[in-house]
């Protein structure tokens, strides 16, 4: 199966879920046009409170539908945009990518910066869901499954059905960490 875009979402307000759109436009160095997280500096409320001048490494949020499939086995029925992602993919192991991987979607290029750090708002959305998106493994390390974040290196329009082409960085693989 080839990696592809299943759905795209954007929301102008800081709400947990984002409405699905027929297409979104990525703006170089900014993120998703009209989205609450668009900008060169952090937009996530907790990060703005810490330091509003920090660079925005969370311009675009991507989640793979395979996560929804595994959560369905645990009794959660999720659809694109409900977890606040901008791009929902299929056929791509987002969590296994290296930091700095480039994702080409049409003319757009997204550089993967790290993992989404799921927070307690997820349990307000669906009680008990957080433990499925962030938990500790046998060695005590935190495993984050809530998708990946990225920055827009080249803009363009993204819509469902578009192929996603992966360009790993030339450097050795660097596992994703939270951003």
C-alpha positions in Angstrom: 0.0 0.0 0.0 1.2 3.5 -0.9 1.2 6.2 1.8 -1.6 8.7 1.2 -3.7 11.4 2.7 -7.0 10.2 4.0 -8.4 13.5 5.3 -7.4 17.1 6.1 -8.6 19.3 8.9 -8.1 22.9 10.2 -9.7 25.1 12.8 -9.3 28.8 13.4 -9.9 28.4 17.2 -8.1 26.5 20.0 -10.6 23.6 20.2 -9.7 20.0 20.8 -11.1 18.7 17.5 -10.7 20.3 14.0 -13.4 20.2 11.3 -12.6 18.1 8.2 -12.1 20.2 5.1 -12.0 19.3 1.4 -8.4 20.7 1.2 -6.0 22.7 3.3 -3.3 25.1 2.2 0.2 24.8 3.7 2.1 28.1 4.0 5.9 27.9 4.0 7.3 28.6 7.5 3.9 29.1 9.0 1.7 26.0 8.9 -1.9 25.5 7.8 -3.6 28.6 6.5 -6.4 29.7 8.9 -5.5 27.1 11.6 -5.1 28.2 15.2 -1.6 26.8 15.4 -0.3 28.7 12.3 2.7 30.9 12.9 6.5 31.1 13.3 6.4 31.1 17.1 4.6 28.6 19.4 0.8 28.7 19.5 -0.1 25.9 21.8 -1.4 27.6 24.9 0.8 25.8 27.5 3.9 26.6 25.4 2.9 30.2 24.9 2.6 30.6 28.7 6.2 29.2 29.1 7.8 31.3 26.4 5.9 32.8 23.5 9.1 33.5 21.5 10.0 29.9 21.0 9.9 28.6 17.4 6.8 26.8 16.4 7.9 23.2 15.7 4.2 22.2 15.8 2.8 23.9 12.7 1.3 20.7 11.2 0.0 17.7 13.2 -0.2 14.3 11.4 -1.9 11.1 12.6 -2.1 7.7 10.8 -5.5 6.0 10.5 -3.9 2.8 11.6 -3.9 4.4 15.1 -7.7 4.8 14.8 -7.9 1.1 13.8 -6.0 -0.1 16.9 -8.1 2.2 19.1 -11.3 0.7 17.7 -10.1 -2.6 19.1 -10.0 -0.9 22.5 -13.6 0.4 22.1 -12.9 3.9 20.7 -14.5 5.0 17.5 -12.4 8.0 16.1 -12.7 9.8 12.8 -10.2 12.3 11.2 -9.8 15.6 12.9 -11.2 14.5 16.2 -7.8 14.4 17.9 -6.9 17.8 16.4 -4.7 16.6 13.6 -4.4 18.5 10.3 -3.5 15.6 8.1 -4.7 12.0 8.5 -2.6 9.4 6.6 -2.8 5.7 5.7 0.1 3.4 4.9 2.8 5.4 6.6 4.6 4.5 9.9 4.7 8.1 11.2 5.9 7.2 14.6 8.9 5.3 13.2 10.2 8.2 11.1 13.5 9.9 11.9 13.6 13.5 13.1 14.2 15.7 10.0 12.3 13.3 7.6 10.7 15.3 4.8 7.2 14.4 3.7 6.3 15.4 0.1 2.6 15.9 -0.5 2.0 17.4 -4.0 4.2 20.5 -4.0 4.2 20.7 -0.2 7.1 19.6 2.0 6.7 19.0 5.7 9.7 18.4 7.9 8.9 16.1 10.8 10.1 17.7 14.1 8.9 15.2 16.7 6.0 13.5 18.5 2.8 15.0 19.7 2.7 14.9 23.5 -0.8 13.7 24.4 -2.3 15.6 27.4 -5.1 15.2 29.8 -7.6 17.0 27.5 -7.8 13.6 25.6 -9.5 12.0 28.6 -12.0 14.9 28.6 -12.7 14.1 25.0 -13.0 10.3 25.6 -12.5 8.9 29.1 -9.5 6.5 29.3 -8.2 7.3 25.9 -5.0 9.0 27.2 -3.6 5.7 28.5 -3.8 4.3 25.0 -1.9 7.3 23.5 0.8 7.7 26.1 2.0 4.9 28.4 5.2 3.5 29.9 6.8 0.5 28.4 8.5 -2.4 30.3 11.7 -0.3 30.8 9.7 2.7 32.1 10.1 4.9 29.0 7.1 6.9 27.8 5.6 5.7 24.5 3.7 8.4 22.7 1.3 7.4 20.0 -0.6 10.6 19.3 1.0 11.4 15.9 3.8 13.6 14.8 4.4 17.3 14.4 6.1 19.1 11.6 7.0 22.4 10.0 6.2 23.5 6.5 9.3 23.8 4.3 7.4 24.3 1.0 3.8 25.3 0.8 1.0 24.0 -1.4 -2.5 22.5 -1.3 -3.1 19.2 0.4 -6.3 17.1 -0.1 -7.5 13.6 0.4 -6.1 11.0 -2.0 -2.8 12.7 -2.5 0.3 10.5 -2.2 2.8 11.0 0.6 6.4 10.5 -0.4 9.0 10.0 2.4 12.5 11.4 2.2 14.6 10.3 5.2 17.4 12.6 6.3 21.0 11.7 5.2 22.2 11.6 8.8 21.7 8.5 10.9 18.2 7.8 12.1 17.3 9.9 15.1 14.2 8.6 16.9 11.4 11.1 17.4 11.0 12.8 20.7 8.2 15.0 22.0 8.0 18.6 20.8 
